[in-house]
Amino acid sequence: MRNYTVSAWSPRMRGWSQRADLLYTATSPDAIRVRDSKTKTDVLTFTPDAWTSFVGLVTSGDVDFDAIAS
């Protein structure tokens, strides 16, 4: 497994619902890793197929993030 240094993380999104959090990603051929700008240790890891499905679900508008956050 690749060791992801700080320089490997790239900013990707701003403004999830009413929040102004910045997400960072680190990618490799076998994984996409995502973390919040405020958290350097908690990381979500997706396979490329799972990432594609996740992004499709989020962009479809079928997820109520306000309900999840409460």
N, CA, C and O atoms as a MOPAC input file, in Angstrom:
PM7 MOZYME 1SCF
protein

 N      0.84100 1    -1.18400 1     0.00000 1
 C      0.00000 1     0.00000 1     0.00000 1
 C      0.88000 1     1.23900 1     0.00000 1
 O      1.89600 1     1.28800 1     0.69300 1
 N      0.50000 1     2.20600 1    -0.75400 1
 C      1.25400 1     3.44700 1    -0.87300 1
 C      1.11000 1     4.28700 1     0.38900 1
 O      0.03100 1     4.35300 1     0.97900 1
 N      2.20600 1     4.93300 1     0.80500 1
 C      2.17000 1     5.84500 1     1.93600 1
 C      1.81000 1     7.23300 1     1.40500 1
 O      2.56600 1     7.81300 1     0.62600 1
 N      0.66800 1     7.76400 1     1.81900 1
 C      0.19500 1     9.04100 1     1.31900 1
 C      0.70100 1    10.17500 1     2.18600 1
 O      0.27000 1    10.33000 1     3.32900 1
 N      1.60400 1    10.96000 1     1.65300 1
 C      2.12700 1    12.12000 1     2.36400 1
 C      1.18100 1    13.28900 1     2.17900 1
 O      0.26900 1    13.23100 1     1.35400 1
 N      1.39300 1    14.34700 1     2.94200 1
 C      0.54400 1    15.53200 1     2.84300 1
 C      0.53600 1    16.07900 1     1.42200 1
 O     -0.50400 1    16.53700 1     0.94900 1
 N      1.66700 1    16.04200 1     0.73500 1
 C      1.74200 1    16.59500 1    -0.61600 1
 C      0.91400 1    15.79500 1    -1.62000 1
 O      0.60100 1    16.30200 1    -2.69700 1
 N      0.55500 1    14.55300 1    -1.28700 1
 C     -0.24100 1    13.73100 1    -2.19800 1
 C     -1.72100 1    14.10400 1    -2.16900 1
 O     -2.46600 1    13.74200 1    -3.08000 1
 N     -2.15100 1    14.81900 1    -1.13900 1
 C     -3.55300 1    15.19300 1    -1.00200 1
 C     -3.84700 1    16.45300 1    -1.80600 1
 O     -3.10200 1    17.43000 1    -1.73800 1
 N     -4.93900 1    16.42400 1    -2.56600 1
 C     -5.34300 1    17.56400 1    -3.39200 1
 C     -6.74400 1    18.01600 1    -3.00800 1
 O     -7.61700 1    17.17600 1    -2.79200 1
 N     -6.98500 1    19.33400 1    -2.91500 1
 C     -8.33600 1    19.82200 1    -2.62100 1
 C     -9.26600 1    19.51700 1    -3.77900 1
 O     -8.87100 1    19.65300 1    -4.93700 1
 N    -10.50100 1    19.10400 1    -3.49000 1
 C    -11.43000 1    18.71000 1    -4.54900 1
 C    -12.78200 1    19.39800 1    -4.52100 1
 O    -13.29200 1    19.75700 1    -5.58200 1
 N    -13.38400 1    19.59700 1    -3.36300 1
 C    -14.73900 1    20.14300 1    -3.34200 1
 C    -14.86500 1    21.16500 1    -2.22600 1
 O    -14.20100 1    21.07000 1    -1.19400 1
 N    -15.72000 1    22.13000 1    -2.44900 1
 C    -16.04200 1    23.08200 1    -1.40000 1
 C    -17.55500 1    23.25400 1    -1.37400 1
 O    -18.21400 1    23.29400 1    -2.41300 1
 N    -18.08900 1    23.35400 1    -0.15800 1
 C    -19.51000 1    23.63700 1    -0.01700 1
 C    -20.39200 1    22.42700 1    -0.20300 1
 O    -20.95300 1    22.22900 1    -1.28000 1
 N    -20.52200 1    21.62900 1     0.80900 1
 C    -21.41100 1    20.48300 1     0.78900 1
 C    -22.65600 1    20.90500 1     1.53400 1
 O    -22.61500 1    21.06400 1     2.75400 1
 N    -23.74700 1    21.08900 1     0.84700 1
 C    -24.97000 1    21.64300 1     1.40600 1
 C    -24.66500 1    23.05800 1     1.87900 1
 O    -24.19000 1    23.87400 1     1.09000 1
 N    -24.92100 1    23.36500 1     3.12900 1
 C    -24.66000 1    24.70100 1     3.66600 1
 C    -23.26800 1    24.81400 1     4.28800 1
 O    -22.89500 1    25.88800 1     4.76100 1
 N    -22.51100 1    23.75100 1     4.29600 1
 C    -21.19300 1    23.75600 1     4.91200 1
 C    -20.14000 1    24.25800 1     3.93300 1
 O    -20.31000 1    24.15600 1     2.71800 1
 N    -19.07100 1    24.79100 1     4.46100 1
 C    -17.97600 1    25.26800 1     3.61800 1
 C    -16.72700 1    24.43300 1     3.86700 1
 O    -15.61600 1    24.96300 1     3.86500 1
 N    -16.89900 1    23.13800 1     4.08000 1
 C    -15.77100 1    22.25900 1     4.32900 1
 C    -15.06100 1    21.94200 1     3.02300 1
 O    -15.67500 1    21.87600 1     1.95900 1
 N    -13.77200 1    21.74900 1     3.13100 1
 C    -12.97800 1    21.39500 1     1.97300 1
 C    -12.59000 1    19.92400 1     2.09600 1
 O    -12.12200 1    19.48500 1     3.14600 1
 N    -12.78300 1    19.18000 1     1.03700 1
 C    -12.39500 1    17.77700 1     1.00700 1
 C    -11.11000 1    17.62400 1     0.21400 1
 O    -10.87100 1    18.34400 1    -0.75500 1
 N    -10.28900 1    16.67500 1     0.64100 1
 C     -9.05600 1    16.36400 1    -0.05800 1
 C     -9.11300 1    14.93700 1    -0.55200 1
 O     -9.70800 1    14.07300 1     0.09200 1
 N     -8.49700 1    14.68700 1    -1.69200 1
 C     -8.41000 1    13.33200 1    -2.21500 1
 C     -6.95800 1    12.97700 1    -2.49500 1
 O     -6.13000 1    13.84100 1    -2.78600 1
 N     -6.67500 1    11.69900 1    -2.40000 1
 C     -5.39800 1    11.13800 1    -2.83000 1
 C     -5.76600 1     9.91300 1    -3.65800 1
 O     -6.47800 1     9.02700 1    -3.18400 1
 N     -5.28900 1     9.86600 1    -4.87200 1
 C     -5.69500 1     8.78800 1    -5.77400 1
 C     -4.50900 1     7.92300 1    -6.19500 1
 O     -3.36500 1     8.37600 1    -6.24800 1
 N     -4.81500 1     6.70200 1    -6.48300 1
 C     -3.88000 1     5.75200 1    -7.06600 1
 C     -4.70200 1     4.86800 1    -8.00100 1
 O     -5.92900 1     4.96700 1    -7.98900 1
 N     -4.08900 1     4.01900 1    -8.80000 1
 C     -4.87400 1     3.19000 1    -9.71700 1
 C     -5.88300 1     2.28200 1    -9.01700 1
 O     -6.90700 1     1.93400 1    -9.60400 1
 N     -5.60700 1     1.89700 1    -7.77300 1
 C     -6.49300 1     0.94400 1    -7.09200 1
 C     -7.37000 1     1.55600 1    -6.00900 1
 O     -8.18900 1     0.84600 1    -5.42500 1
 N     -7.22900 1     2.86200 1    -5.71500 1
 C     -8.01400 1     3.44100 1    -4.61700 1
 C     -8.13200 1     4.96100 1    -4.73000 1
 O     -7.25700 1     5.64000 1    -5.26800 1
 N     -9.24000 1     5.46300 1    -4.20500 1
 C     -9.45800 1     6.89700 1    -4.03400 1
 C     -9.66700 1     7.09000 1    -2.54400 1
 O    -10.55500 1     6.48500 1    -1.94300 1
 N     -8.83500 1     7.94200 1    -1.95300 1
 C     -8.94500 1     8.22300 1    -0.52500 1
 C     -9.44500 1     9.64100 1    -0.34500 1
 O     -9.01900 1    10.55500 1    -1.05000 1
 N    -10.36800 1     9.82000 1     0.61900 1
 C    -11.00200 1    11.12100 1     0.83800 1
 C    -10.92300 1    11.45100 1     2.32000 1
 O    -11.15100 1    10.59800 1     3.17700 1
 N    -10.58800 1    12.72900 1     2.60900 1
 C    -10.59200 1    13.18600 1     3.99600 1
 C    -11.07200 1    14.62700 1     4.05500 1
 O    -11.01100 1    15.36000 1     3.06700 1
 N    -11.54300 1    15.01400 1     5.21400 1
 C    -11.96700 1    16.38200 1     5.48900 1
 C    -10.73300 1    17.22900 1     5.74600 1
 O     -9.71900 1    16.72000 1     6.22400 1
 N    -10.81000 1    18.51700 1     5.43300 1
 C     -9.67300 1    19.40100 1     5.65000 1
 C     -9.30600 1    19.52800 1     7.12300 1
 O     -8.15700 1    19.82100 1     7.45500 1
 N    -10.27200 1    19.31000 1     8.00500 1
 C    -10.02800 1    19.44500 1     9.44000 1
 C     -9.46900 1    18.17300 1    10.06600 1
 O     -8.94500 1    18.20800 1    11.18000 1
 N     -9.57600 1    17.05600 1     9.36300 1
 C     -9.15500 1    15.76900 1     9.90600 1
 C     -8.08700 1    15.17600 1     9.01500 1
 O     -8.33100 1    14.91700 1     7.83600 1
 N     -6.93300 1    14.96300 1     9.55200 1
 C     -5.85200 1    14.40900 1     8.74200 1
 C     -5.71400 1    12.89600 1     8.93300 1
 O     -4.98600 1    12.24300 1     8.18600 1
 N     -6.40800 1    12.33500 1     9.93000 1
 C     -6.24500 1    10.90700 1    10.21600 1
 C     -7.43000 1    10.05500 1     9.79100 1
 O     -7.24400 1     8.87500 1     9.49300 1
 N     -8.63400 1    10.59900 1     9.74900 1
 C     -9.81800 1     9.83000 1     9.35000 1
 C     -9.96100 1     9.87800 1     7.83600 1
 O    -10.17800 1    10.94300 1     7.25800 1
 N     -9.83800 1     8.72600 1     7.20100 1
 C     -9.83100 1     8.65200 1     5.73800 1
 C    -10.82400 1     7.60300 1     5.26400 1
 O    -10.85900 1     6.49100 1     5.79100 1
 N    -11.63300 1     7.95700 1     4.26800 1
 C    -12.49300 1     6.99300 1     3.58400 1
 C    -11.74200 1     6.49600 1     2.35500 1
 O    -11.15300 1     7.28900 1     1.62100 1
 N    -11.76100 1     5.20000 1     2.13500 1
 C    -11.08000 1     4.62100 1     0.98000 1
 C    -12.09800 1     3.91200 1     0.10300 1
 O    -12.87600 1     3.08500 1     0.57800 1
 N    -12.08300 1     4.24600 1    -1.19100 1
 C    -13.00300 1     3.67400 1    -2.16900 1
 C    -12.20900 1     2.97100 1    -3.25900 1
 O    -11.11300 1     3.40500 1    -3.61200 1
 N    -12.76400 1     1.88100 1    -3.79600 1
 C    -12.23700 1     1.33700 1    -5.04400 1
 C    -12.71400 1     2.28700 1    -6.15300 1
 O    -13.65600 1     3.04900 1    -5.93500 1
 N    -12.09000 1     2.25900 1    -7.32200 1
 C    -12.57600 1     3.12600 1    -8.39500 1
 C    -14.05900 1     2.92000 1    -8.72700 1
 O    -14.77900 1     3.89200 1    -8.95600 1
 N    -14.52000 1     1.66100 1    -8.75600 1
 C    -15.93800 1     1.39700 1    -9.04600 1
 C    -16.85100 1     1.94300 1    -7.95200 1
 O    -17.89800 1     2.52100 1    -8.24400 1
 N    -16.45400 1     1.75900 1    -6.69300 1
 C    -17.26000 1     2.26900 1    -5.58000 1
 C    -17.29600 1     3.79800 1    -5.59600 1
 O    -18.33000 1     4.39700 1    -5.29900 1
 N    -16.17500 1     4.42900 1    -5.94000 1
 C    -16.12600 1     5.89700 1    -6.03000 1
 C    -17.08100 1     6.40100 1    -7.10400 1
 O    -17.81400 1     7.36500 1    -6.88200 1
 N    -17.07400 1     5.75700 1    -8.26000 1
 C    -17.96800 1     6.14200 1    -9.35200 1
 C    -19.42800 1     6.02600 1    -8.91300 1
 O    -20.23300 1     6.91100 1    -9.20400 1
 N    -19.76800 1     4.95900 1    -8.22700 1
 C    -21.13400 1     4.78200 1    -7.72100 1
 C    -21.48700 1     5.84100 1    -6.68300 1
 O    -22.58400 1     6.39900 1    -6.71600 1
 N    -20.57300 1     6.12100 1    -5.76900 1
 C    -20.79500 1     7.12100 1    -4.72900 1
 C    -21.02200 1     8.50400 1    -5.33700 1
 O    -21.97200 1     9.19500 1    -4.96800 1
 N    -20.16700 1     8.90500 1    -6.25300 1
 C    -20.31400 1    10.21300 1    -6.89400 1
 C    -21.62900 1    10.27800 1    -7.66900 1
 O    -22.30400 1    11.30700 1    -7.64900 1
 N    -21.99500 1     9.20900 1    -8.34200 1
 C    -23.27300 1     9.17600 1    -9.06300 1
 C    -24.45300 1     9.35800 1    -8.12500 1
 O    -25.39400 1    10.08400 1    -8.44500 1
 N    -24.41200 1     8.70800 1    -6.97600 1
 C    -25.48800 1     8.83900 1    -5.99600 1
 C    -25.56000 1    10.26100 1    -5.44700 1
 O    -26.64700 1    10.82800 1    -5.34000 1
 N    -24.42900 1    10.83100 1    -5.10500 1
 C    -24.40100 1    12.18800 1    -4.55300 1
 C    -24.88700 1    13.20600 1    -5.57400 1
 O    -25.68900 1    14.07700 1    -5.23800 1
 N    -24.42200 1    13.11400 1    -6.80000 1
 C    -24.79900 1    14.09800 1    -7.81100 1
 C    -26.22500 1    13.92000 1    -8.32500 1
 O    -26.78000 1    14.82500 1    -8.94800 1
 N    -26.81700 1    12.75900 1    -8.06400 1
 C    -28.20000 1    12.53500 1    -8.50700 1
 C    -29.20600 1    13.31900 1    -7.67600 1
 O    -30.34000 1    13.53000 1    -8.10600 1
 N    -28.79500 1    13.75000 1    -6.49200 1
 C    -29.71800 1    14.46700 1    -5.60500 1
 C    -30.57400 1    13.54600 1    -4.76600 1
 O    -31.48000 1    14.01100 1    -4.07400 1
 N    -30.31000 1    12.25200 1    -4.80800 1
 C    -31.12000 1    11.27900 1    -4.07600 1
 C    -30.72200 1    11.13600 1    -2.60600 1
 O    -31.34800 1    10.36900 1    -1.87500 1
 N    -29.69900 1    11.85700 1    -2.16500 1
 C    -29.25100 1    11.76200 1    -0.78400 1
 C    -29.63500 1    13.04900 1    -0.04600 1
 O    -29.34300 1    14.15300 1    -0.50500 1
 N    -30.28700 1    12.88700 1     1.09200 1
 C    -30.64400 1    14.03500 1     1.93800 1
 C    -29.57600 1    14.19100 1     3.00800 1
 O    -29.67600 1    13.61000 1     4.08800 1
 N    -28.53600 1    14.99300 1     2.69600 1
 C    -27.42200 1    15.14300 1     3.61700 1
 C    -27.81500 1    15.81400 1     4.92200 1
 O    -27.20400 1    15.54400 1     5.95600 1
 N    -28.81700 1    16.67900 1     4.90200 1
 C    -29.26300 1    17.31200 1     6.13800 1
 C    -29.85000 1    16.26900 1     7.07800 1
 O    -29.66300 1    16.36700 1     8.29100 1
 N    -30.54800 1    15.28300 1     6.55300 1
 C    -31.10600 1    14.21300 1     7.39100 1
 C    -30.00700 1    13.33900 1     7.95900 1
 O    -30.11000 1    12.87600 1     9.09500 1
 N    -28.96300 1    13.10800 1     7.19000 1
 C    -27.85000 1    12.28500 1     7.65000 1
 C    -27.09100 1    12.99900 1     8.76000 1
 O    -26.68400 1    12.37200 1     9.73800 1
 N    -26.89800 1    14.30800 1     8.61500 1
 C    -26.10300 1    15.07600 1     9.57700 1
 C    -26.81000 1    15.25600 1    10.91900 1
 O    -26.15100 1    15.51200 1    11.92700 1
 N    -28.12700 1    15.12900 1    10.95000 1
 C    -28.84400 1    15.39000 1    12.20500 1
 C    -28.99400 1    14.16700 1    13.06600 1
 O    -29.57500 1    14.24200 1    14.14800 1

